[in-house]
Amino acid sequence: MSLLTKSKFKLGLECPTKLFYSSHPDQYEDNSIDDQFLQALAEGGYQVGELAKFLFCEDPIEDDITVHEFKRDLALQGTTDRRRNGAKVIAEAAFRHENLFVRCDIITEDENSIRIYEVKAKSWDDKTEFISTSKRGANAGQTKLNREWSQYMYDIAFQKYVVERAVPEKKLFAYIILVDKTTKTSIDGLNQIFRINRDESGRVKIAVQNGICQKDLGAIPLKVLNVDDVCNWIYSNTVDIVIEGPIGFEETIGLFSSSLENDRIIWANSPTTICKECQFRNDSYPEGKKSGFHECWKKIAHFNDDDFSKPLSLELWGGKAGAKSIVGDSLRNQKYFISQLDQTDFASSKWVPSGASTLDATQRRIVQIDKTNRVDYAPHIDKEGLSDLFESLPAPYHFIDFETTAVAIPFHKNRRPYEGLAFQYSYHLMSENGSIEHKNQFLSFEKGAFPSYDFLRSLRRDLTGQPGTIFRYHNHENTYLNLIYKQLFEDKSVPDRDDLMSFIQEISHPSSDSPDKWEPKNDMKDLYDYVLSHFYSLHSKGSNSIKQILPAVIKSSPYLQKKYTQPIYGTEIRSLNFTSPHIWLNPEKGYDPYKTLPEVFPSIDELKLDLNDGSLTELADGGAAMMAYAYLQFTDLPEDKRILYRDALLRYCELDTMAMAMIWEYWGHEIKRW
């Protein structure tokens, strides 16, 4: 019998049809990541889970509070034995009721009651609300689960539901344990106490430093919150899932349970935006395994095989639309193809076309639809606007990219959970005539070091007082400079604090929560914004990430193709990491420079991060760089492996700023600047 577990319940809430596909891995393609070790590095949940045990026990390892058995029957028996022997605290306790099965992170038990605790590596502060009440409008007085917390609350509600029925003689209380962003650590190296490793079977194992007791941890930055009221709200309200008609919580459990027990598929009532990231998708369909995505759309959108070759509205760029979901609205209106869309589907009633070749958000979508319908891969390039841009932005051109992380359990004393760290940057310089060099870089390689101030000192040496224009790609760099500014504002022990804060004021603008306000002398310019306004290529479809824009630019530019298919990088163009010539462009690799670098994490094409809104696609995105840094910091790697990850970080970050330089070089060539 296939049991309804916490993970299956969560999957069903996301899309009930996925329950069937997940139960047939031999038949259906599944692109999700089944590597707990990578998940542990990405999310930090295992470390937080181990730390949480010290809230209930002075020495949870010595007292052996954890049910280590992995198989369900053994875990159930292990839990029963511990409870029978009078255990007051049990970690990974297993419970079953009929075909419902849960493992609770931690339970405490006394004569009359059981308290269950779900541990999450998600941050909490004083503003956190699990349930909110509308204060105005037609929905005034109505309550709802806050979207960012709903999956966690349904998780603990499901656990409470199962345990109440498995142990009906005890009164149940439910709690969630979160990472407390309001609490500073009181010791150095708290993170290093909990090292991530694998056991003999390949599963994640947290190695806790020998001899550690509760008193050694100082202030534990975790928050324990009772959520019985949230569970009761969930039990008495309908569940928001994509099936016809309203359905309650207990009915939902029955529906999911019956689906698994009877091997019966539950069809969603309509396609939604989550279809874009469906893991049960085989793009080689009908070759290979079955494609759940294709089956779904045939059933609920009435597609035939030919329809899948047409560009879907899922590909439409949905940015700069505020709270409106343009793609979601299109799907609800049964407009499944880009060919069915026009400006009436997304333009504001106040929008007036400018007639210029510079793109606003609405015009960008119109261009995408037009080029998609005509299968026109010729780029839209706003030469007039770019000419004005080049006139207004003085040379030389400085391209910078930061790699950062925000760990759940801080490395350092007096730091808060998820307090950001900047550990790496790359810097390319382009002269007025278009010549390029990899000017400098920084990477904090030392275990347990607080990197941000040394990072900033190095960046200051590179950029302070420099003439010309500094470029970033999107808001990340400005956000992190503001974060470091706040750290310096609070930390008066830094000897060069004033100089560092002045430098931040020079090249960034203040965020809304900055402790000071200032006018920057040389504010970084956002190349992403210039892409949105001046360039579109059908090669990038609806994506504007640099790893999609760069190949699109290259495919649009015979000039770049001719130049970078030659072995000039590392020779004619100075590089700090390539000592022999590196050819960035290879037709066999689709003219994608990112594919010319070796894979470091072959299995993480779509690993979702709890801390990062996006997916990991190798080290081309910041999330994967964060993971490589996590390898260097959290695990016991041999030195040769540490060097491997260090070198990968350096080369991928170098490519990120080289990508920016290539985009700017392409534009300059198009408007005949060089």
DOMARVO-773017 format. One record per residue (C-alpha): x, y, z; residue number from 1. Coordinates in steps of 0.2 Angstrom, whole numbers, plus 2048, in hexadecimal, padded with zeros to 3 digits. Each point is the difference from the previous one (the first is absolute). Example, Ala and Ser with C-alpha at 12.3 -4.5 7.8 and 13.67 -1.06 7.14 Angstrom:
// DOMARVO-773017
    xx    yy    zz    nr
   83E   7EA   827     1
   806   811   7FD     2
This chain:
// DOMARVO-773017
    xx    yy    zz    nr
   800   800   800     1
   806   811   7FC     2
   7FF   80B   80F     3
   7FC   812   801     4
   80F   808   808     5
   804   813   804     6
   80A   801   7EF     7
   7F2   7F8   7F6     8
   7F3   80C   808     9
   80A   80F   7FC    10
   802   7FA   7EE    11
   7ED   7FE   7FF    12
   7FD   811   806    13
   80B   807   7F3    14
   7F8   7F6   7F2    15
   7F5   7F0   804    16
   804   7F8   7EF    17
   812   7FF   805    18
   7FC   7F3   80E    19
   7FD   7F3   7F2    20
   80F   805   7F6    21
   80B   7FF   810    22
   7FA   7EE   803    23
   806   7FA   7EF    24
   812   805   7FF    25
   803   7F2   7F4    26
   7F4   807   7F4    27
   800   813   801    28
   80F   80C   7FE    29
   804   808   811    30
   80C   80F   7FF    31
   800   804   812    32
   810   7FE   80A    33
   801   7F1   80B    34
   810   804   809    35
   7FD   804   812    36
   812   805   802    37
   7FE   80E   7F3    38
   7F0   805   808    39
   808   801   811    40
   80D   80C   7FA    41
   7F4   80A   7F7    42
   7F3   802   80E    43
   809   7FE   810    44
   7F1   7F6   807    45
   80A   7F1   806    46
   80C   80B   80A    47
   7F1   80A   808    48
   7F8   7F0   804    49
   80F   7FA   809    50
   802   810   80A    51
   7ED   800   805    52
   803   7F0   809    53
   80A   80A   80D    54
   7F1   80A   804    55
   7F9   7F0   809    56
   80F   7F7   806    57
   811   804   807    58
   809   7F3   7F6    59
   7F4   7F8   7F3    60
   80E   7F5   7F9    61
   805   7F9   811    62
   7EE   7FD   804    63
   7FC   7F9   7EF    64
   7F0   808   7FD    65
   7FF   7FD   7ED    66
   7F7   7F2   7F8    67
   80D   7FB   7F3    68
   7F7   7F2   7F7    69
   7FC   806   7EE    70
   7F4   7F2   7FB    71
   7EE   804   805    72
   7FC   7F0   809    73
   810   801   80A    74
   7FE   813   804    75
   7EE   7FC   806    76
   807   7F2   80B    77
   80E   80B   806    78
   7F4   80E   805    79
   7F4   7F4   809    80
   80F   7F9   80A    81
   806   811   805    82
   7EF   806   806    83
   7FD   7EF   809    84
   810   803   809    85
   7FB   811   806    86
   80A   80B   7F4    87
   7FB   812   803    88
   808   807   7F0    89
   801   7F7   7EF    90
   807   806   7F0    91
   7FA   7F9   7EF    92
   7F2   7F8   809    93
   7F5   7F5   7F4    94
   7ED   7FF   801    95
   7F3   7F7   7F4    96
   7EE   801   7FF    97
   7F8   7F4   7F3    98
   80A   805   7F0    99
   806   811   807   100
   812   801   806   101
   80A   80E   808   102
   811   802   808   103
   800   80F   80C   104
   810   809   802   105
   7FF   801   813   106
   7F2   7FA   80C   107
   7FF   802   813   108
   7F4   7F6   80A   109
   7F9   7FF   811   110
   7F2   7F7   809   111
   7F2   809   7F7   112
   807   808   7F1   113
   80C   800   7F1   114
   807   80F   7F8   115
   807   7FF   7EF   116
   80D   80C   7F9   117
   803   803   7ED   118
   811   808   7FD   119
   802   80B   7F1   120
   810   80A   7FA   121
   7F5   80F   7FC   122
   802   810   809   123
   7F4   808   80C   124
   800   812   807   125
   7F4   80B   809   126
   7F6   804   7F0   127
   7FC   7EE   7FC   128
   7EE   7FB   7FE   129
   7FA   7EF   7FB   130
   7ED   806   7FF   131
   7FB   811   7FA   132
   7F0   809   801   133
   7FA   80C   7F2   134
   7FD   811   807   135
   7F7   809   7F2   136
   7F6   7FD   7F0   137
   7F4   7F2   7FB   138
   80A   7F3   80A   139
   801   80A   810   140
   800   7F5   80F   141
   805   7F0   7F7   142
   80F   7F6   805   143
   80C   7F7   7F5   144
   810   7F6   801   145
   80F   80B   7FB   146
   806   7F8   7F0   147
   813   7FF   805   148
   7FB   7F6   80F   149
   7F2   7F5   7FA   150
   80A   7F1   7FB   151
   808   800   811   152
   7F0   802   809   153
   7F8   7F2   7F6   154
   80F   7F5   804   155
   7FE   802   813   156
   7ED   7FE   7FF   157
   801   7F0   7F6   158
   80C   7F9   80E   159
   7F4   805   80E   160
   7F2   7F8   7F7   161
   809   7F0   7FE   162
   807   7FF   812   163
   7F0   804   808   164
   7F8   7F1   7F7   165
   80F   7F5   804   166
   800   805   812   167
   7EE   804   804   168
   803   7FF   813   169
   80B   80F   800   170
   7FD   812   7FE   171
   80A   807   7F2   172
   809   811   7FE   173
   809   806   7F1   174
   80F   80C   7FF   175
   80B   806   7F2   176
   812   804   803   177
   808   80D   7F5   178
   810   80A   7FE   179
   7FF   80F   80B   180
   807   80F   7F6   181
   7FE   80B   810   182
   80D   7F6   80A   183
   813   802   7FE   184
   80B   7F2   803   185
   80C   801   810   186
   80E   7F4   7FA   187
   80B   7FF   7F1   188
   7FF   7F1   7F5   189
   7EE   7FA   804   190
   7FE   7FB   7EE   191
   810   7F5   800   192
   7F9   7F6   80F   193
   7F4   7F8   7F3   194
   809   7F9   7F1   195
   7F7   7F8   7F2   196
   806   7EF   7FA   197
   7F9   7F0   7F8   198
   7FD   7EF   809   199
   805   7F0   7F8   200
   7EF   7FF   7F6   201
   803   812   7F9   202
   7F3   808   80B   203
   803   810   809   204
   808   7FF   811   205
   804   80F   80B   206
   810   7FD   80A   207
   7FF   80A   810   208
   810   805   808   209
   806   7F4   80D   210
   7FB   804   812   211
   7F4   80E   7FC   212
   7F3   804   80D   213
   7F2   80D   800   214
   80A   80B   80B   215
   80E   801   7F3   216
   7F4   808   7F3   217
   7FD   810   808   218
   7F0   809   7FA   219
   7F7   7F4   7F4   220
   7F8   80B   7F2   221
   7F0   7F6   7FF   222
   7EE   805   803   223
   7F3   7F3   807   224
   7EE   805   7FB   225
   7F0   7F8   804   226
   7F5   7FE   7F0   227
   7F1   7F7   807   228
   7F5   80F   7FB   229
   807   7FF   7EE   230
   7FD   7ED   7FF   231
   7EE   803   806   232
   7FE   80D   7F2   233
   806   7F4   7F3   234
   7F4   7F2   807   235
   7F1   80B   7FE   236
   803   809   7F0   237
   801   7FA   7EE   238
   811   7FB   7F8   239
   806   80A   7F1   240
   805   7F2   7F3   241
   7FC   800   7ED   242
   7F1   7F4   800   243
   7EE   804   7FD   244
   7F6   806   80E   245
   804   804   812   246
   808   7F3   80B   247
   804   7FF   812   248
   810   7FA   809   249
   7FA   7EF   805   250
   7F8   7FD   7EF   251
   810   805   7F8   252
   809   7F3   80A   253
   7F3   7F3   7FB   254
   802   804   7EE   255
   813   7FF   800   256
   800   7F0   80A   257
   7F3   7F8   7F5   258
   80A   805   7F0   259
   810   7F7   807   260
   7F6   7F1   807   261
   7F7   7FD   7F0   262
   80D   806   7F4   263
   7F4   80D   7F8   264
   805   810   7F8   265
   7F8   811   806   266
   7FF   80C   7F2   267
   803   813   803   268
   7F2   80A   7FA   269
   80B   80C   7F6   270
   812   804   7FC   271
   808   80C   80B   272
   811   809   801   273
   808   7F2   80A   274
   7FF   7F6   7F0   275
   80F   809   7FA   276
   80B   7F8   80D   277
   7F7   7EF   7FF   278
   80E   7F3   804   279
   7F6   7F2   7F8   280
   804   806   7EE   281
   809   7F8   7F2   282
   804   80C   7F3   283
   805   7F2   7F4   284
   7EE   7F9   801   285
   7FB   7F4   7F9   286
   811   7F9   801   287
   806   7F9   811   288
   7F6   800   80F   289
   7EE   806   801   290
   7FE   813   803   291
   7F3   805   80D   292
   800   812   7FA   293
   7FB   7FA   7EE   294
   7F2   7F4   807   295
   7F9   80E   80B   296
   7FF   80D   7F3   297
   7F8   7F3   7F4   298
   7F3   7FC   80D   299
   7FC   811   808   300
   805   80C   7F1   301
   7FA   7F4   7F3   302
   811   801   7F7   303
   805   7F4   7F2   304
   812   7FC   7FC   305
   803   80E   7F4   306
   7FB   80D   80C   307
   80F   7FD   80B   308
   80B   806   7F2   309
   7F7   811   801   310
   807   80E   80C   311
   7F6   7FF   810   312
   7FA   810   809   313
   80B   7F8   80F   314
   80F   808   7F6   315
   7F9   812   801   316
   80B   80C   80A   317
   7F5   805   80F   318
   80C   80C   808   319
   7FC   812   806   320
   7ED   7FC   802   321
   7FF   803   812   322
   7F4   7F4   809   323
   7F8   7FB   7F0   324
   804   7EF   7F9   325
   7FF   802   7ED   326
   804   7EE   7FC   327
   7F4   7FA   80E   328
   7F2   80B   7F9   329
   803   7F9   7EE   330
   7FF   7EE   806   331
   7F0   804   80A   332
   7F9   808   7F0   333
   805   7F0   7F6   334
   80C   809   7F6   335
   80E   7F3   800   336
   80A   806   7F0   337
   80A   810   7FE   338
   7F7   801   7EF   339
   7F0   803   80A   340
   806   80F   809   341
   801   812   7FD   342
   802   810   809   343
   7EE   800   807   344
   806   7F1   80B   345
   80D   80A   809   346
   800   813   7FC   347
   7FA   80C   80C   348
   7F1   80A   7FB   349
   80B   810   802   350
   80E   7F9   7F5   351
   804   80A   7F0   352
   80C   7F9   7F3   353
   80F   80C   7FF   354
   805   7FC   7EE   355
   812   7FF   805   356
   80B   7F0   7FE   357
   804   801   813   358
   7F5   7F3   809   359
   7F5   803   80F   360
   7F9   7F0   808   361
   7F1   7FF   7F6   362
   809   803   7F0   363
   80D   7F3   804   364
   7F2   7F3   801   365
   7F8   806   7F0   366
   811   7FE   7F8   367
   802   7EE   807   368
   7EF   7FB   7FA   369
   803   808   7EF   370
   811   7F7   7FD   371
   7F9   7F0   807   372
   7F1   800   7F4   373
   80C   804   7F1   374
   80E   7F4   806   375
   80B   80F   7FE   376
   811   7FE   809   377
   807   810   7FA   378
   803   80A   810   379
   7F7   810   804   380
   80E   80C   804   381
   7FC   812   804   382
   80F   808   7F8   383
   7FA   812   803   384
   7FD   7FD   812   385
   811   7F7   802   386
   809   80E   7F7   387
   7F9   80C   80D   388
   804   7F4   80E   389
   813   7FF   7FA   390
   800   813   7FF   391
   7FA   802   812   392
   80B   7F2   808   393
   812   805   800   394
   80E   7F3   7FD   395
   809   7F6   807   396
   7F3   7F3   804   397
   801   7F6   810   398
   7F6   7F0   801   399
   7FE   7F7   811   400
   7F7   7F1   806   401
   7FE   7FB   812   402
   7FE   7EE   807   403
   7F7   800   811   404
   7F8   7F4   80D   405
   7F5   801   80F   406
   802   7F2   80C   407
   7F2   7FA   80C   408
   80D   7FD   80E   409
   80D   80E   801   410
   813   7FD   7FF   411
   804   80E   80C   412
   7FC   807   811   413
   7F4   80F   800   414
   7F8   7FB   7EF   415
   7EE   7FD   7FD   416
   7F9   7F1   7F6   417
   7FF   804   7ED   418
   80B   80F   802   419
   808   801   7EF   420
   812   7FD   7FC   421
   809   806   7F0   422
   80E   7F4   7FC   423
   805   803   7EE   424
   800   80C   7F2   425
   807   801   7EE   426
   805   810   7F7   427
   802   803   7ED   428
   806   810   7F9   429
   7FC   807   7EF   430
   809   80F   7F9   431
   7F8   80D   7F5   432
   806   7F7   7F0   433
   7F8   7F0   805   434
   810   7F6   806   435
   7FC   7F5   80F   436
   80A   7F8   80F   437
   7FB   7F6   80F   438
   806   80E   80C   439
   7FE   7F7   811   440
   7F7   7F4   80B   441
   7FD   7FB   812   442
   7FB   7F0   808   443
   800   7FC   813   444
   807   7EE   801   445
   803   7FF   812   446
   7F4   7F5   80A   447
   7F6   809   80D   448
   806   812   7FB   449
   7F5   80F   800   450
   803   805   7EE   451
   7F5   810   7FD   452
   80C   80D   807   453
   810   7F9   7F7   454
   7F5   7FE   7F0   455
   7FB   813   802   456
   812   805   803   457
   806   7F8   7F0   458
   7F1   807   7F6   459
   804   811   807   460
   812   7FF   7FA   461
   7FA   7FB   7EF   462
   7F2   80D   7FD   463
   801   80F   80C   464
   802   810   7F7   465
   801   7F8   7EF   466
   7FA   809   7F1   467
   7F4   7F9   7F5   468
   7F0   7F5   802   469
   7FD   7F1   80C   470
   7F4   7F3   7FA   471
   7F7   7F2   809   472
   7F3   7F4   7FA   473
   7EF   803   80A   474
   7FE   805   812   475
   80B   7F4   809   476
   810   80A   802   477
   7F7   80F   806   478
   7F6   7F6   80C   479
   810   7F8   808   480
   809   810   801   481
   7F2   807   80A   482
   800   7F1   80B   483
   813   802   803   484
   7FD   812   804   485
   7F3   7FB   80E   486
   80D   7F4   807   487
   80D   80D   801   488
   7F3   80D   807   489
   7FE   7F4   80F   490
   812   7FA   801   491
   80B   80F   806   492
   80F   7F4   803   493
   805   800   7EE   494
   80F   80C   7FF   495
   7FD   806   7EE   496
   7ED   800   802   497
   7FE   812   7FB   498
   80A   7FE   7F0   499
   7F6   7F0   7FB   500
   7F0   808   803   501
   805   80F   7F6   502
   804   7F5   7F2   503
   7EF   7F7   800   504
   7F8   811   800   505
   80B   804   7F0   506
   7FA   7F2   7F5   507
   7EF   7FB   806   508
   7F0   808   805   509
   7F7   7FD   811   510
   7F2   7F4   802   511
   7F0   804   808   512
   806   7F9   811   513
   811   807   800   514
   805   809   810   515
   807   80F   7F6   516
   7FB   808   7F0   517
   80D   806   7F3   518
   802   806   7EE   519
   80D   7F5   7F7   520
   80E   807   7F6   521
   801   7F2   7F4   522
   7F1   7F5   803   523
   802   7EF   7F7   524
   7F5   7FE   7F0   525
   7F5   7F1   7FE   526
   804   7F7   7EF   527
   7F0   7F6   803   528
   7F5   80F   7FF   529
   809   805   7EF   530
   7FD   7EF   7F9   531
   7ED   802   804   532
   800   811   7F8   533
   80B   7FD   7F1   534
   801   7EE   7FB   535
   7F5   7F1   7FC   536
   804   7EF   7F8   537
   7F4   7F2   7FD   538
   80F   7F5   805   539
   7FD   805   812   540
   7ED   7FE   7FF   541
   7FA   808   810   542
   80F   7FF   80B   543
   80C   80E   803   544
   80C   7F7   80C   545
   812   803   7FA   546
   803   7EE   7FC   547
   7F1   801   7F3   548
   804   811   7FA   549
   812   7FD   7FC   550
   7FD   7F1   7F4   551
   7F2   80A   7F8   552
   80C   80F   7FE   553
   80E   7F5   7F8   554
   7F4   7F7   7F4   555
   7FB   812   7FB   556
   812   806   7FD   557
   80B   7F9   7F2   558
   80D   80C   807   559
   801   7F7   811   560
   7FF   7EF   7F8   561
   80F   804   7F5   562
   80A   807   80E   563
   7FC   7F4   80E   564
   802   7F0   7F6   565
   812   804   800   566
   80D   7FC   80E   567
   802   812   806   568
   7F9   7FF   812   569
   80F   7FD   80C   570
   80C   807   7F3   571
   7FB   810   7F7   572
   7F2   802   80D   573
   808   800   811   574
   7F8   7F3   80C   575
   804   7FC   812   576
   7FA   7EE   7FF   577
   804   7FA   7EF   578
   813   7FE   7FD   579
   7FE   7F8   7EF   580
   7F4   806   7F3   581
   7EE   7FD   803   582
   7F3   800   7F1   583
   7F0   806   807   584
   7F5   7FC   7F0   585
   7FE   7EF   7F9   586
   7F2   7FC   7F4   587
   7FE   7EF   807   588
   7FC   808   811   589
   7F3   80B   7F8   590
   80B   810   801   591
   7FD   7FF   813   592
   810   805   80A   593
   7F9   7F9   810   594
   800   7EF   7F8   595
   813   801   7FD   596
   804   7FE   812   597
   800   7EF   809   598
   7F1   7FB   80A   599
   803   800   813   600
   7EE   7FB   805   601
   7FA   7F5   7F1   602
   7F0   7FC   809   603
   7F9   811   805   604
   7F8   807   7F1   605
   7F0   804   809   606
   803   800   813   607
   7F5   80C   809   608
   806   80B   80E   609
   7F6   805   80F   610
   80A   80F   801   611
   801   805   7EE   612
   7F2   803   7F4   613
   806   7F6   7F1   614
   808   7F0   7FB   615
   812   7FB   800   616
   808   7FD   7EF   617
   812   7FC   803   618
   80B   80E   806   619
   7F8   80B   7F3   620
   7F4   807   80D   621
   804   806   811   622
   7F7   7F2   809   623
   80C   7F3   7FA   624
   80F   80B   804   625
   7F9   801   812   626
   7FF   7ED   800   627
   813   7FF   7FA   628
   804   80C   80E   629
   7F6   7F5   80C   630
   80A   7F1   7FB   631
   810   80A   805   632
   7F9   805   810   633
   7F4   7F3   807   634
   808   7EF   7FB   635
   810   7F7   803   636
   807   800   7EF   637
   812   7FB   7FC   638
   80B   80E   7FA   639
   800   7FB   7EE   640
   7ED   801   7FF   641
   801   811   809   642
   80B   806   7F2   643
   7F4   7F9   7F3   644
   7F1   80A   807   645
   80B   80F   802   646
   806   800   7EE   647
   7EE   7FD   7FA   648
   7F9   80F   80A   649
   80E   80B   7F9   650
   7FD   7FB   7EE   651
   7ED   801   801   652
   800   811   808   653
   80D   806   7F3   654
   7F4   7FA   7F2   655
   7F2   80A   808   656
   809   811   7FE   657
   807   7FB   7F0   658
   7EE   7FD   7FA   659
   7FC   812   805   660
   80F   806   7F6   661
   7FA   7F6   7F1   662
   7EF   807   800   663
   807   812   801   664
   80D   7FC   7F3   665
   7F2   7F9   7F4   666
   7F6   810   803   667
   80F   80B   7FD   668
   804   7F7   7F0   669
   7EE   801   7FA   670
   800   813   802   671
   812   801   7F8   672
   809   806   810   673
   80E   7F4   7FC   674
